[in-house]
Each structure stands twice: as structure tokens, then as C-alpha cells.
Amino acid sequence: MMIEVLSTNDPVKLNFAEAVLRDAGVETVTLDAHTAATFGGAVPWIRRRLLVREEDAGKARLALAAAMPKDE
């Protein structure tokens, strides 16, 4: 099963999160990137979602929390 660890409209933030998780040894899957890019800012509720395997979710959340503080 896959677990969502990030949802964002910011492609730079998504790319950074993917790199952080790759460095942590966590495989990711990105959903809705094409749909969000197609509609651009016209439909802001279509967000890109970053998913990881359920067994990697804890490790992924810790890595993201260390690299991406909530206030950013």
C-alpha cells in the first residue's frame, strides 16, 4: 500500500522532497503531476501528491521534517 507524505502545488518543493527521499533510500511515486501542470494555476485544488510505501512512511516523514521545516 502507498501512503501520501506530501501534497503541494509547488513543483520546486516537490522536486526537493523527491531528492531528499531518494537520498534517504526511500522510493517515491508522484501522482497528479501531469494534471496539475496541464491546468496550471487555474485549478489550485489539483495538487501533486508524493507517495511512498507504507513501510517507508515513518522514515520518509522524518527525512522530510528534517529537510523541510513546516514554516517554509
C-alpha positions as CSV (number, residue, x, y, z in Angstrom):
1,M,0.0,0.0,0.0
2,M,1.2,3.6,-0.7
3,I,1.0,6.4,1.8
4,E,0.9,10.1,0.9
5,V,3.7,12.1,2.6
6,L,3.4,15.4,0.7
7,S,0.8,17.3,-1.2
8,T,1.8,20.5,-2.9
9,N,1.2,22.9,-5.9
10,D,4.9,23.9,-5.8
11,P,6.9,21.8,-8.3
12,V,10.2,23.0,-6.8
13,K,9.1,21.8,-3.3
14,L,8.1,18.5,-4.8
15,N,11.4,18.1,-6.6
16,F,13.3,18.9,-3.5
17,A,11.2,16.4,-1.4
18,E,11.9,13.7,-4.1
19,A,15.6,14.3,-3.8
20,V,15.5,14.2,0.0
21,L,13.7,10.9,0.0
22,R,15.9,9.4,-2.8
23,D,19.0,10.3,-0.6
24,A,17.3,8.6,2.3
25,G,16.8,5.5,0.3
26,V,13.0,5.8,0.0
27,E,11.4,5.2,-3.3
28,T,8.6,7.6,-4.3
29,V,5.7,7.8,-6.7
30,T,4.3,11.2,-7.8
31,L,0.6,11.4,-8.7
32,D,-1.3,14.2,-10.4
33,A,1.8,16.0,-11.7
34,H,0.6,16.0,-15.3
35,T,-2.9,17.1,-14.4
36,A,-1.6,19.9,-12.2
37,A,0.8,21.1,-14.9
38,T,-1.9,20.9,-17.5
39,F,-4.3,23.1,-15.6
40,G,-1.6,25.3,-14.1
41,G,-2.8,27.8,-11.5
42,A,-6.3,27.8,-12.9
43,V,-7.3,24.9,-10.7
44,P,-5.4,25.2,-7.5
45,W,-7.0,22.3,-5.7
46,I,-5.3,19.8,-8.0
47,R,-2.2,19.2,-6.1
48,R,0.8,17.0,-6.9
49,R,1.0,14.1,-4.4
50,L,4.1,12.3,-3.3
51,L,3.6,8.7,-2.1
52,V,5.9,6.1,-0.5
53,R,5.4,2.5,0.5
54,E,3.6,2.1,3.8
55,E,6.7,0.6,5.5
56,D,8.8,3.6,4.5
57,A,6.3,6.3,5.6
58,G,7.9,6.9,9.0
59,K,11.4,7.2,7.6
60,A,10.1,9.5,4.8
61,R,8.2,11.8,7.2
62,L,11.3,12.1,9.4
63,A,13.6,12.9,6.5
64,L,11.1,15.5,5.1
65,A,10.6,17.1,8.6
66,A,14.4,17.4,9.0
67,A,14.9,18.9,5.5
68,M,11.7,21.0,5.2
69,P,10.5,22.8,8.3
70,K,6.8,23.5,8.4
71,D,7.1,27.2,8.2
72,E,8.7,27.1,4.7
